[in-house]
Amino acid sequence: MSDPSATPSADAPPAVATPPATSATTSEVPAFGWSGYAERVNGRFAMLGFVAVLLVEALSHDTFLHWAGLVP
């Protein structure tokens, strides 16, 4: 038999998930705009993009600009 106090009642308000106070990797609060956290995330995505361009060039044996059709 289950404990009736363990089950939520229909009158109980739904649980609201609150965002974390800080990031998992730093003590900074995640924020959008010109914040150190946003700039760090932007830099990480830029590094991933740069590595992706290097992989495209290495696998296609052609420059990225030619592969993308930006130069003839």
Helices and strands as residue ranges (DSSP letters): H 36-60, H 64-67
